[in-house]
């Protein structure tokens, strides 16, 4: 369910295994439309649409968590295999329930509070700054704000939300965990994420993270604990903060393949998309080891451009060693829309990071108008 770029990259792996695929997405222009066996247009949030689609398949998985979960519960009750499981999705797609789950399972996370209405929020006495998050439908930095003053508070949307204490940290980290039905579990190396200051989107993913072995082990153990607490089947991306005191606290999780694992297509022995298939089909999990150091650069629409997409200077980045672009197939660009990514693999991490910077400065995602 979902026909975006994550689905497109997953389909590349289903082709290797000769798996017959059906995809549901709200847009007939979705990247998956031309490369799956069957494509259906419809809302992922509509009960009947999701239910009817589920009756067409033998196994159901997702590439986005914003789905009508009640339809999934009904399909599961009728015997359909759904991974990740609806009970996991129901918790994760609501940030308040997700934070409650962390608290009840002794998973370290930032202190938080839930609010049903904006009026409840306005009656609080806050110490600024703090983090505000929409309880549902946040994605790629949307639905998250740093509230610095009263004016920011007043301008927040009137939706169910949570607030979190702003935690001082020195690194944003992520670990992808794979778990199959047999309970076999493997973690990928810890990656370091560098964010765009304006869009709150990941700009660079660096593998392995430039942290001590002790902190890396702590992060991988934390991610494994989260996956085992959920009893999650499939891939789970666990986003974390490394505090100034080298503690690891969990920020959020995503129950699917994830931007922080795109480097694995070129950089790992088993990429995250193949691993997801192995997990949900209850096959032995593949090696999560890296072949070399890898840096992933997100390609997003340049500010000031909207319309039919043009990738400028592609030939220049292809001259660089170890550089592989992935274009997602979206026909229209707009500011900060994810349009692709580029992976740089190199035996030396610092050189890989320098090449990533050159790629970012060279390629431009603009429009033809």
Long-range contacts (C-beta under 8 A, 24 or more apart in sequence): 1-44, 1-50, 1-53, 1-60, 1-61, 1-62, 1-63, 1-64, 1-67, 2-44, 2-62, 2-63, 2-64, 2-67, 3-27, 3-30, 3-31, 3-32, 3-33, 3-36, 3-39, 3-63, 4-30, 4-31, 4-32, 4-63, 4-64, 4-328, 5-31, 5-328, 5-329, 5-330, 5-338, 5-340, 6-63, 6-64, 6-256, 6-257, 7-31, 7-32, 7-36, 7-63, 8-32, 8-35, 8-328, 8-329, 9-257, 9-262, 9-265, 9-273, 9-326, 10-63, 10-257, 10-273, 10-276, 10-277, 11-35, 11-36, 12-273, 13-271, 13-273, 13-274, 13-276, 13-277, 14-277, 16-274, 17-277, 19-277, 22-53, 22-56, 22-57, 24-49, 24-50, 24-53, 29-330, 29-331, 31-328, 31-329, 31-330, 34-329, 44-68, 47-71, 50-75, 51-75, 54-80, 54-82, 55-80, 59-83, 59-280, 59-281, 61-234, 61-276, 61-280, 62-89, 62-255, 62-256, 63-256, 63-257, 64-139, 64-256, 65-89, 65-92, 65-93, 65-254, 65-255, 65-256, 66-93, 66-136, 66-137, 66-139, 67-93, 69-93, 81-280, 83-233, 83-234, 83-279, 83-280, 84-232, 84-233, 84-234, 84-236, 84-255, 84-256, 85-231, 85-232, 85-233, 88-230, 88-231, 88-232, 88-255, 89-255, 91-230, 92-253, 92-254, 92-255, 93-136, 94-135, 94-136, 95-133, 95-134, 95-135, 95-136, 95-138, 95-162, 95-252, 96-135, 96-160, 96-162, 98-252, 98-253, 99-162, 99-164, 101-229, 101-230, 102-226, 102-250, 105-225, 105-229, 107-222, 107-225, 107-226, 107-229, 107-250, 108-222, 108-247, 108-248, 108-249, 108-250, 109-249, 109-250, 109-251, 110-164, 110-165, 110-166, 110-167, 110-241, 110-249, 110-251, 111-164, 111-165, 112-162, 112-163, 112-164, 112-165, 113-162, 113-163, 114-160, 114-161, 114-162, 115-160, 115-161, 115-162, 115-163, 116-160, 117-158, 117-160, 118-156, 118-157, 118-158, 118-159, 118-161, 121-153, 121-156, 121-161, 121-163, 122-153, 122-154, 124-163, 126-153, 126-163, 129-166, 130-163, 130-164, 130-165, 130-166, 131-163, 131-164, 131-165, 131-166, 132-156, 132-161, 132-162, 132-163, 133-161, 133-162, 133-163, 133-164, 134-159, 134-160, 134-161, 135-159, 135-160, 135-161, 135-162, 136-160, 140-201, 140-338, 141-195, 141-199, 141-200, 141-201, 144-200, 167-241, 167-243, 167-249, 168-243, 168-244, 169-241, 169-242, 169-243, 169-244, 170-242, 170-243, 170-244, 171-209, 171-211, 171-241, 171-242, 172-239, 172-240, 172-241, 172-242, 172-251, 173-209, 173-211, 173-219, 173-239, 173-240, 173-241, 173-242, 173-248, 174-205, 174-237, 174-238, 174-239, 174-240, 174-258, 174-260, 175-219, 175-220, 175-222, 175-223, 175-237, 175-238, 175-240, 176-223, 176-235, 176-236, 176-237, 176-238, 176-258, 176-260, 176-261, 176-264, 176-272, 177-223, 177-224, 177-226, 177-227, 177-232, 177-235, 177-236, 177-237, 177-238, 178-234, 178-235, 178-236, 178-275, 178-276, 178-278, 178-279, 178-285, 178-288, 179-227, 179-228, 179-232, 179-233, 179-234, 179-236, 179-279, 180-233, 180-278, 180-279, 180-280, 180-281, 180-282, 180-283, 180-285, 181-233, 181-282, 182-282, 184-284, 184-285, 185-224, 185-227, 185-228, 185-285, 186-275, 186-285, 186-288, 187-220, 187-223, 187-224, 187-288, 188-261, 188-264, 188-268, 188-272, 188-288, 189-216, 189-288, 189-289, 189-290, 190-215, 190-216, 190-219, 190-220, 191-260, 191-261, 191-263, 193-239, 193-260, 196-300, 196-336, 199-300, 199-336, 201-298, 201-300, 201-336, 201-338, 202-259, 202-260, 202-298, 203-297, 203-298, 203-360, 204-295, 204-296, 204-297, 204-298, 204-353, 204-356, 204-360, 205-259, 205-260, 205-262, 205-263, 205-295, 205-296, 206-294, 206-295, 206-349, 206-353, 207-263, 207-264, 207-267, 207-290, 207-293, 207-294, 207-295, 207-296, 208-290, 208-293, 208-349, 210-349, 211-242, 212-246, 214-246, 215-242, 215-246, 215-248, 218-246, 218-248, 219-248, 222-248, 222-250, 226-250, 226-253, 230-255, 233-279, 233-280, 234-276, 234-279, 234-280, 235-261, 235-272, 235-275, 235-276, 235-279, 237-261, 259-296, 259-298, 259-338, 259-341, 262-296, 262-326, 262-341, 262-343, 263-294, 263-295, 263-296, 263-343, 264-294, 265-324, 265-326, 265-343, 266-291, 266-294, 266-324, 266-343, 266-345, 267-291, 267-292, 267-293, 267-294, 267-343, 267-345, 268-294, 291-345, 292-322, 292-345, 292-346, 292-347, 293-345, 293-346, 293-347, 293-348, 293-349, 293-352, 294-343, 294-344, 294-345, 294-346, 294-352, 295-343, 295-344, 295-349, 295-352, 295-353, 295-355, 295-356, 296-341, 296-342, 296-343, 296-344, 296-356, 297-341, 297-342, 297-343, 297-344, 297-356, 297-359, 297-360, 298-338, 298-341, 299-325, 299-327, 299-338, 299-339, 299-340, 299-341, 299-342, 299-363, 299-365, 300-335, 300-336, 300-337, 300-338, 300-339, 300-365, 301-333, 301-334, 301-335, 301-336, 301-337, 301-339, 301-365, 301-366, 302-333, 302-335, 302-364, 302-365, 302-366, 303-335, 303-336, 304-335, 305-333, 305-334, 305-335, 305-365, 305-366, 305-367, 306-332, 306-333, 306-334, 306-335, 306-367, 307-332, 307-333, 307-367, 307-368, 307-369, 308-332, 308-333, 308-367, 308-368, 308-369, 309-333, 309-339, 309-365, 309-366, 309-367, 309-368, 310-365, 310-366, 310-367, 310-368, 311-339, 311-340, 311-363, 311-364, 311-365, 312-363, 312-364, 312-365, 312-366, 313-362, 313-363, 313-364, 314-363, 316-362, 316-363, 317-342, 317-358, 317-359, 317-362, 317-363, 320-344, 320-355, 320-358, 320-359, 321-346, 321-355, 322-346, 322-352, 322-355, 323-355, 323-359, 325-363, 333-365, 333-366, 333-367, 339-365, 340-365
